[in-house]
């Protein structure tokens, strides 16, 4: 890659980064942190007190709302199901994703976007989820697979506590059970001007974990910090001099930012690849001399991101760096991808 290529792409990356941030100031998940409310919760099943949120359409299957200033069954950190504090702010929501066949129950959370999505544009959506520190005396304590997000134009039509069957834009295939907050991110392309999204267990996929004992029968999750922002679509870079421009196309659910600013302002301080389920990922970043400055093995390490430092903790210079992402299992028939990222100081 020649010096002119670095300069040209660097300018493009800066403009793209600035443009995306201008756009993302307008688009948002309405009340994504559950901080806005009509009344504080005082019992279970009071999601209807939260602005901008509803359930899956059933008059029976109503998720829970919790607030640090709530009372009764709606306060934090001691909820009827588990001990948990908000990921951010002072409020969270909770829902029953699954109960066993003896008493099948499913609840869903439906949120809204501040404006319709633009058809053909790619977006990154994220939220944080936890099982909390589950109490010894409750049914909760099961982990379940198949947690999904489906996009739509209105609230679904759930019957009683029945499970919904909707096409999902994202599915967490792993069996999730964690006492710590975990942030989930995914990238998708809007095929319609969607205005709503629904979270819950969708479809027929089902695997369970009972880390807390076989007597547990319920998968219950707390969620917080929903967000959405547009991301760059395909971009072109003359990666090999003399061979012309080459488009970089990543599979659905995978996104690598093309710029970041590690300046300790709490905004884009790290370069964080977004990948799907754990497929044995490895990601590395090299400078223009081919020296490795960052390497991460495994999903957890990759999600911590590159902070703009070398392997010995030294600050890397501003400029363009090359990345390579590999997987042990094929995704869309491919096992390796590469591109560039602009470190802006």
N, C-alpha and C positions, 0 to 999 in steps of 0.2 A: 504494500500500500504506500503510494508516494505522498510527499508532504502536501501537495495540492489537494489530494483526496481527503487528508485529515482536516485541512482548513475548510474545505467545502462542506464536509459532513458535520464538522463542529458547528458551523454557522447554521446549518439546517437543524441540527439537534437543539440548539439554543432557541431558535424560532419556534420549533415544534413544542418544546417544553413550555415556553411562555404562552403559546396559543392554547395549549391544553389547560393550563392553569386559569386562563381567563374564562374558558368555557366551563370548567368545573366549579367556578364560583357561583354559577347559576343552577346547575343540576345538583340535586341532593336527594337523599332519602328523607322524606318528611318526618321530623322528630325521630331521627335514627337512634338517638340515645335514650328515648323514653322520658326525657326531662319535662316536656310539656304535658300538662294534665288538666282535666276539668275538676277533678277532686282527688285527694290522696286516697290510696287504697286502705281498706280496713278489714278485708277478708279475701279469701281466694276467689278466683274467677271474676276479677274486675278489670280486665283489659279494656273494657268499654270506657273506662275513665281516662284512657290515654289518647291524646290528640293524634290523629293521622293513622291509627292502627285499628284493626278489627280481627275477627277470627276467620275460620274457613267457611262461614255462612250458616252454621248450625246454631240454633238457639240454646243448645245444650253444651256443646264442646267449646267452652270459653276459656282461653288461657289466663294466666295470672299476671298481675302487675305488682311490683314491689318498689318501695321507696324508703330511703333512710328516715323519712319523717312520717312513714305510714304507721298504722296501728293494727292490732289483732293479727290476722294472718297475712297482712300486707306490708310488714315492716322488714327492715334489714338491720343486721346481717342474719338474724335467726328467722328463717322461713319455715313453714310447716314441713318442707321436704329436706332442707339442707342448710348449712351455714355457708353464706356466700356474701361477698361484698361486690359492688359494681366494678366493672372493668374500667369505666370512666364515669365521671359525674356521680349522681346520687340515686339513679333508678335503673331498673332492668325489667325484663319480662321473663316468664317461664311457661313451659307447655309440656303436656304429656305426649311424647312421640309414639309411645307404644305401651300396651299392656298385654299380658299373655291371653291365650284363647279362653280361659275361664271367665274373663270379664274384659273383652276387647274394647279398647278406647283409643282414639286418636284425636289430637288437637292440632290446630294449624294457626300460624300467625300470618296475617296479610297486611302488608305495608304498601305505601304509595310513593311514587316519584314526584318531585316538584314540578316536572314537566314531562311530556311524552318523550320516549327515547326516539332517536333519529334512525330510521331504517338504513341498514348498511354500515352503521358506525359501530366500532368496538368499544366496549366498556369493561372496566374492572369494578367488581362489586366485592365488598368485604363485610364481615361481621365477626363478633367474638362469641364463643360458646363455652360452657362448662357444665359439668354435672354437680359441681359444688362438693362440699364435705357432707355427704349424705348421713342423715341421722340413723341410728341403729334400729329404731322402732318403726320405720316407714317401709312402704312397698318399693320405693325408688331404689336404684342401685344397679340397674341393668344398662348395659351399653347396647346400641342397636346400629345396624348399617342401613343405608338407603335414605339418610337425611338429604333432602333435595330442596332446590328453589325452582319454582315454576313461574314464568312471567305471564301476564294476562292483561285484560282490559277492565276487569271488574272483580268483585269478590266471588270466589267459587260458591258452589251450591252443595255443601256437605249435608248429608242426612245423619242426624243424631251424632253418634260417635264413630260412624263408618270411615274407613280410609278413603282418601281421594286418589283418583287415577288421572294424572295430568302429565303432559310431556314436560320434562324438566330441562332447564338450561344448565343445571349443575347438580351432580349427585356425589355425596361423600360415600364411597364404597367401603371404606374401613369401618369397623365396629367401634364406635366412639364412646369411650367412657374416661373422663378425666376430671380430677378434682381441681385442676388449675385452668385458668382462662386460656383458650386457644383461639387464635385469629385465623379465620378461613378466608381465602381470597380466590377468585376465579375470574376469568376473562371470557366474554362472549360477544357475538355480533348480533345486534338487534335485527330480527327479521320482520318485525312489525313495530308500530309506534306504541309500545307497551307503556302502561301507566301504573300497573300493580304488580306485586310479586307475592308469592305464598311460600312459606317455609314449613316443612314437616316431612314425615316419612311418606314418600310417594311410590306407587308401583308395588310390585310383588317381591322385590328383593328383600331378604330378611336373614340376618345373622345376629346373634346376640352374645353378649359377654355378661357373666355374673360374677364379677370380682368380689362383690360383697356377700356372696352366699347364694345357694340355690333357692332359698325361700323368697328372694327378691323377684318381683313380677312386673316392674314398671321401669320404662326408660323415660326419664324426666330431664329436661335441659333448661338452663338459664341462658339468655342471649342479651347482647348489648352492642352498641357502637356499629350500627348498620351504615354503610356509605356506598356511594357509587361515583365514578368519574370516568370521562372518556379517555381512551388511550390511543396511541398511534396505531394506524393500520399498517399495511405493508409499506416499507420504505426501500429506497434503492441506494446502493453504495458500490462504488467501483473498488471492490475488495482486492482484485488482482489487476495490476496495470496491464493494459493491452488487451484485456478480455471483455471490456465493456461493463455496463451496469448489471448488477445481479440482485433480483428481488429476494428479500428475506421473508419467508412465510412460516409462521409458527402454528402448531396445531391448536385447536380449540382448547381453552383452559390453561394455556401456557402464554406467559407474557414476560418480556424482559425490557425494562425501561431503557430509553436511549440517552438519558441524561440524569444527573443528580448533583446536588450542591452540599457537600459535607462541611457546612459552616456553623454548625451548632445552633441553628435558629429553629430547630424542631420541625422543619419542613423539608422533606426530601434530603435528609441528612445521610441516608443510606441507599445503596442500590440493591433492591430486593427483588430477585426473580420470583415470579408467581408460577408455580407448577402444580400439576394435578396430584393424584394419589401417589404414594411412595413407590416409584418404579426403579429404585436404585439410582437416583440422580447423582450426578457429579457436575460441578460447575467450576470453571477456572477463568481467571482474568490475567492477561499478559499486557505488558507495555509494548511500545513500538520496537523495542530491541528483542522482543520475544521472551523476556524474563517474567516468570509467574509472580504476580503481586498479591493474588488472593485465590484461595481454593477452598471449596466446601464439598464435603462428602455426606450425602444423606439429606432427606427432606428438612429435618430440624435445623441443620447447619445452614442450608441454603436460605431458609426463611429468616435467619438472623441478618443476612445481607452483608454486603461489602461496605465498610465505613470510609473507604478512600485511603486506607493505610496499607503499607506493604507487609510482607510476612513477618518482619521484625518490629512492626509497630510504627514505622516511620511514615510521615505524611507523603502521599504520592502527589506529584505535580499535576496541575490542571492540564487537560488534554484528552485525546481520544485513546481508548484502550480496547483491545479485542477480547471477546468472551467466547467460551465454548461450553455448551451444555450437552451432556450425554446421559443416556438411560440404559439400564441393563435389559429392559424389556421394550420392544418396539411400540411406538405411538404413531398412528397414521402411517405405518410402514417405514418409519424412520427412527433411528436411535441416536442421532447427533445433529446439533444445530450450532451455528456460529454467527456472530455479528459484532457490533461495536457499541460502546457506551462512552458518552462524553462526560468527563469529570470536570465540573465547573467550580472554580474557586474565585 
